[in-house]
């Protein structure tokens, strides 16, 4: 039972910070926060994503490129141009690393105001940090595993952030339903997104990219947005008025 709880905490904790910080803040900037809060969120993202930590800078730029070039050959991740999900994941990884290491020229329109903490990203993305997390996960499992099949959950923890990404960027462009007919293949994976905390409303998001709420119909409850509303009410962050209108 402890292992299941541990995996669920990392799944939803990592997913929340990927959606809240990397996606809605770094890429789309639907709300603002103080520099201190931004740094705290960097650390919390690293804590929950662990061995699969993603840089807000690399993620933010790549996601903006995805919206600008959706389903074209310039899309960093598209089922329309990649033969399978593993090929797409590998292509995404390479583009992400090229952005972070300045190996490619990025159009300035994609870099505007994307948060970056270079020194922390170097540490959090380092082999040392990733191996430290992997070792910690293995040790935790060694102490608390009660059945052999629980070991099968370990690779999911190692690759949590890429798994979150492929669910949306692969399956979210192949399976599901659409509320809005668009010139791309984006779809809503679930009518109530219990698995991806609102990220599964991908068709809605492509239609209203600047909206903090990915839900559209009454039953499309965006759990991340509800948390964002609470944080806004508490003054931890500030939702932008333009974003709230969408």
N, C-alpha and C positions, 0 to 999 in steps of 0.2 A: 504493500500500500504506500509506503514511504517513497518508493521509486516512482510510482505513478504520479503522486503529488508533485515530486521533484520535476518530472518531465513536463507536467501541466503548467507549473509555475514558470519554467523557462520558456515553454511554448508561448504562453500568453503574455509573459513579461517582455520577451524579446519581440514578439509581434506588436505589442503596444508601442514600444519605443521606435520600432521601424515605421509604423504607421503615423504616430504622433510627431516624432522628431525628424526622421529622415524624409518621410513622404510629405506630410502636410506642412511642416515647418521649413525644412531645408529646400525641398523642391518647389513647393507652391506658396509658401509663406502666407498662409491664411490667417496667421496670428503672429504676434510679436511677443518677445520675452526679454528680460534684462540679460546683460552679458553674464552676470553671475549665474542666473538660472540656466542659461545656455550651456555654460561649462558644467554645471551639475548634471544636466541632461546628457551631455557627452559621456560623462562617467557612468551614469546609470545605463545608457545604451550599451556600453562596453561590458558592464556587470551582467546584464541579462543576455546579451548576444554571445558573450564569451569568446569561444574559439572561432566563431563565424562573424565577428565584429565587422560592421560596414561603416566606412567613412561617410559622414554627412556630405562632404564635398563631392566625393566620387559618385555617391548615390544621387545627390540632388541634381548634378549636371546630367548624369545618364538618364534620369527619369524625365527631365525636361526635353532631352533629345527624343525619348520615346514618344512623348506627346506631339512633338513637332513632326516626327517622321513615321508615325504609326503605320505599321504594315507595309512600309516601303523597304528598299534595300538598305537604307540608312538607319533603320530602326535597330537599336542595340539588342533587342530581344523580340523576335516575332516568329510565331509558328508558320507564318506565310513564307518565310525565307530560310528557315532552319529545318532540316529533315527530321529531327527528333528533339525531345526535351534536353537530352544530354549535350547535344551539339549546341543548342541554344544557351545552356548554362555555361559551357566552355567559352563561347563567343562573348557572352555577357561579362564573364570574369576577366577576359583579356582586355575588353574595352574599359572596364572599370579600373583595372590596374594601369592601363595606358593614361587614363585621365589623372589618376592620383600621382603618377610618376612623371607627369608632363611629357609623355612620349608622343602625344598627338596635339595638334593645334585645335583648340576648341573655340567655336564662335563666341565672342564676348557676351552675346545675348543669353547664353546658357549659364554663364558664371556670375551674373549680377546678383550681389548680396547673398550668395550661397555661403552658409557658415563654414568656417574652416579653423581648426586648431591643429596646426601642423605638428607640433612637438608631441601632442597627445596621440594623434593619429599614427605617427611613426611608432610609438610604443605599443598602442593598442592593436595595431596591424602586424606587429613584429612576430617572427617565428617564436621568439621567447614567450611572448604573451599567449599565443595560440597553444603552444605546447604546455604551458603552465595550466591553462584551462582544461585541456584534454587530460592531463595527468590528474587534475582535481576531480574531474568527472569519473574517471576510472576508479580512483580511490573511493569516492562516494558510493559507487556501485558495488565495489568489492565489500564494503562494510554493510550495505543495506539490502542487497539483492536477496530475494527469498525464493526465486524460481528461475530456471535457466532461461526462459523466454524473455525475461526482463533485460537480459544483455542485448537483445535485438533492438532495444530502444536507444542504445548508446550512439550508433551512427547518426540517428536523428538529432541528437543533442550536438554532436560535432558539427553538423551542417545545417543547423536550424535556420539561419537567415537565408541561405540559398534555397532551401525547401519552401520557405514562405514566398520567396520570389517566384519560383517556378509554378507554384499553385496559381498565382494570379497571372503571371506573364505568359504561361503556356495554356493551362486549362481555362483561364479567364478569357481566352481568345478563341476557344474551341467549343466549350460546353456552356450551357445555361440559356437564359432568356434575355430579350432586349426590351427596354422601355422606349428607346430612341433609335430610329434607323439612322446610321451614320456611315461615313465612307471608311469604316474600319471594322474589324471583326470583334471588337470588345463586347463582352457579355456579362450579365450578372449571374454569378455562380449559384447563389442561394436566395430564396425569398426571405428567409431570416438567417442572417450571416452569423451563426454561432461559432463557426470555425475560425474565421479570419477577422473578426471584430470590425466589420464594415468594409474591409478591403475587397471583399468579394462582390461588391456592387460596382463592378468595373465599367460596365456600360454607362451607368449614371455618372461615374467619375469622369469618363471621357467627354460626356456631354457638358458637364459643369465642373471643369477642372479647378476653378478657383473657389469652389464651395467647400467649406469645412465639413459639411454633412453629405456623406456619400449615399445615404438613403434618399428615396424620392417618394415612393408610395408609403401608405401608412404602416404597412407590415414590414417595410425594409428598415429595421432598427439598426442604426450605426452605433455600436457600443463605444467605439473610440470617440465619436463625436459627443456622446453623452458625458464622457469623462472630461473632454475638452471644455464643455459648457460649465462643468463644476469648477475646473481650474480657472476659467475665466471669471466666474462668480467670486472665487476666492482671491482674485487679483494676482495669481501666479503667472498667468499669461493674459494677453489682451487680444480678443478676436477683432479682425479688421471689419469695419462696417460694410465695405463693399462685398467682402466674402460672405457675410451673414445674409445679404439680400438674395444670394443665389440659392 
